[in-house]
Amino acid sequence: MILSSTSLFFVRYKTAYAVTISNEVVGYINNKVAFQKRINDEITGTNNNVAFVVFEQLPEYKLELVEKKTKTNEDEILAILKQNAEITYKYYAVTLENDTKAYLNTLEEAQQLVAELKQEYQQQELNIGISEYYTVNSDDVENIKQNADVVLAKEEVETSINEYIDRKEKTVNGIYLASTPVNGKVTSRFASIERVRSGAHTGLDIGAASGTPIKAAADGVVKNSSWMGTYGNLVIISHGNGIETYYAHCSKLLVKVGQRVSAGDTIALVGSTGNSTGPHLHFEVRINNQPVNPQNYLYK
């Protein structure tokens, strides 16, 4: 059998697309449409966290006649494209009052969690939302993928919500009363009228054993640490924004005027000095020198 020149031509040659990147032929492919699909699937489409991809140089294709022994190399070309691509990833976070509290992989997961939390805490008037973040660091996204879990995220956000509610309830005029001065039973409430005093009670009496440490309710500066009439030994702390706290009837004062203290610092010891019928702490909260009920913030 004698082959014609045309037959010999097709035996020896085939058509293929030469792929050029940055004016350099990097290889050959058989099917342009199928290769473009691979680019989309393997570089941009398989990862749900990919926001967008920017290629330094898009590939160009030219249909050519090449010898049949010419091998195609789609995998190598894809690897070159990946190396020259800047991939921007996206991930999501659930926020509380605009602060990020937990990360999730998908928008659907974040939306579901936010809907659940808003339903559960609808009486609290909380600002629970979703933020979308972008990064070119694939390790960041991979770490979130491995660690993000809807159940754990909900626990993290709920912990933050409870802390936020607690802080909100204990904040007076912008000052957070972070520490309870002493633990004990309230023996006389704010505004009560009793024979032991001439007017309405300006604070709370909390029963505690003599010598029990008294803690500063919030950060501030000591304004008074001395004997003051019916208060007996009295510490007054100024916290800013017109807020002051009083700690009266102390057996011992442990701070000095002008000293800066932090919430939870021991400032005095419980006693029964001044107008007192037994060991206890008389605790006041004042706004611009006007006593307010401490139980609006502490000892609820």
Summary of the structure (lengths in Angstrom):
residues: 300
radius of gyration: 36.2
end to end distance: 105.1
largest distance: 130.0
contacts: 899
relative contact order: 0.10
helix: 28%
strand: 38%
